[in-house]
Amino acid sequence: MELAENYRELDARYYMPAFSRTTEIVRGQGARLWDAEGREYIDCVAGIAVCSTGHCHPTVVEAICEQAHELIHCSNLFYVPHQAELAEKVVEISGLVGGKAFFSNSGAEANEGAIKLARLATGRKKFVAFTHSFHGRTMGSLAVTHKPAIREPFEPLEPACTFVEYGDLDALERAFDGDVAGVIVEAIQGESGVIPAPEGFLEGIRACCDRHGALMIVDEVQTGMGRTGKWFAFQHTQAQPDILTLAKGIASGFPMGALVARKGLEFKGGEHGSTFAGGPLACAAARATISVIEELLPSIPAKGARFADGLAAWNPRQVGLMIGFTVGERCAEVQQYCAEHGVIVNCAADGNIRLVPPLVITDEEIDAAVGVINEALGR
Ligand SMILES: Cc1ncc(COP(=O)(O)O)c(C=O)c1O
């Protein structure tokens, strides 16, 4: 694909400068990307944990094209092709027996839905979330997102939220006051640099929610869809959420989010909705994505371990293909060196490099990427 010659100039003039970017990516295949100058990269970021099946996986491309020829949109006024089958599959892989799904267009929107559902189900108003959490940038999801720099300019936010130190169950216990509808947690904090929950933390949250009649919402927008070697990261623990939220990898890059709620928790007539959510193209892309991930799932632990072994000198935190390590102030410099040497890595918060590659990445690509990252760090 050709970009306009003055692309950067057009962007600077007409697109709001909310992002800082330097590279024009024009093509992707598997775990490879190409920029407008024809340079090739091994992609260890996958559109931030989105392109789960790799770029332009033929099964996903075919499913989208086939559906596009049949019907692009019909609205939720009608039964939507692929929607019910996808809901069945998502509920099945979640393990929330008797549960139901509801689709959205993004992760933030999935969390908005979870917040609404928790309020409806409990009749309570407040939420508890954790330090360094990220749940999205819409007003409700932002209210439960910790990072002051992105939250404070938009205050006052609803719902009211108490932030408790991630991992501190005693502080969580003290945060309940009888009006807490839910606790929202990431099983592994992604935006803050891949910080896994301490052992027993999710089980502790479950017990706390049960004691206080609040709902446990696990945000698996980043950790879900096979990224950690299981369909969902909570499945590495003994805890089951009341509500699970998803997005990112669910449809390989086609915009989509979802929530799955346990048996008995559901939106009824008119309580929630969205024009585009759960449309035919998104559902077709997600069904194809799931069928591909089903095949890939057994290979994820070994691929993750290969990254961790290769990067052992930097003390990585790794669960499946979600890998982070702390490099401090050199983060941006490491990211740039890697890009200049054909490997895309991501500088997450607090000086942490994050790797969330496509699940299709090969051993050869892992070794090549690890080589460049080690070179960057060893300089
Ligand atoms: C854990 C988590 N929740 C929610 C979101 C928001 O998702 P979206 O950007 O699709 O709204 C993100 C995005 O990075 C995320 O990592």
PDBQT file of the ligand as one rigid body, heavy atoms in Angstrom, charges set to zero:
ROOT
HETATM    1  C1  LIG A 401      -6.482  -4.275  30.810  1.00  0.00    +0.000 C 
HETATM    2  C2  LIG A 401      -7.096  -3.310  29.850  1.00  0.00    +0.000 A 
HETATM    3  N1  LIG A 401      -8.385  -2.967  29.993  1.00  0.00    +0.000 NA
HETATM    4  C3  LIG A 401      -8.981  -2.114  29.150  1.00  0.00    +0.000 A 
HETATM    5  C4  LIG A 401      -8.294  -1.536  28.108  1.00  0.00    +0.000 A 
HETATM    6  C5  LIG A 401      -8.987  -0.585  27.175  1.00  0.00    +0.000 C 
HETATM    7  O1  LIG A 401      -9.220  -1.196  25.954  1.00  0.00    +0.000 OA
HETATM    8  P1  LIG A 401      -9.588  -0.318  24.663  1.00  0.00    +0.000 P 
HETATM    9  O2  LIG A 401      -8.357   0.478  24.330  1.00  0.00    +0.000 OA
HETATM   10  O3  LIG A 401      -9.944  -1.336  23.623  1.00  0.00    +0.000 OA
HETATM   11  O4  LIG A 401     -10.720   0.540  25.036  1.00  0.00    +0.000 OA
HETATM   12  C6  LIG A 401      -6.944  -1.867  27.914  1.00  0.00    +0.000 A 
HETATM   13  C7  LIG A 401      -6.181  -1.259  26.821  1.00  0.00    +0.000 C 
HETATM   14  O5  LIG A 401      -4.984  -1.218  26.806  1.00  0.00    +0.000 OA
HETATM   15  C8  LIG A 401      -6.328  -2.775  28.812  1.00  0.00    +0.000 A 
HETATM   16  O6  LIG A 401      -5.042  -3.117  28.679  1.00  0.00    +0.000 OA
ENDROOT
TORSDOF 0
